[in-house]
Amino acid sequence: MSAAILKDRAAYYEVLELTQKGDPDVTQWLVWFLSTLQESLHQSEQKLEAVLSRAIFWQQLEGTPLNERQHAMLTRLLGDFKGKLITAKWAKMTGPLSHCKYFSISVNACNNCK
């Protein structure tokens, strides 16, 4: 809830001032508070869905042999990675892409798509 209040701090202070100095009717403040609470719950739900999605992904990969580089890349992809993964991005994140590294990417990609 505090993150949602901080996000729209100006509106918080505006409605608070109206409530304290204006009409003793707190309807505006309640509307603002319930709207902010709803937004906060929505954001929490999205974060929880992302965490559960990552947990399910790692459970499905349990027992699949991954090297350190592959594990690190999957962790990044499951995080806040934006765009498409191309070999140039892979190389920037994990180092130069040798033939062996490319083979390990494609083999694991094929094995996990069955």
Long-range contacts (C-beta under 8 A, 24 or more apart in sequence): 1-36, 1-37, 1-40, 3-40, 3-43, 4-36, 4-37, 4-39, 4-40, 4-43, 5-36, 8-36, 12-36, 53-78, 54-78, 61-112, 64-108, 64-111, 64-112, 66-108, 67-104, 69-94, 69-95, 69-101, 70-104, 70-105, 70-108
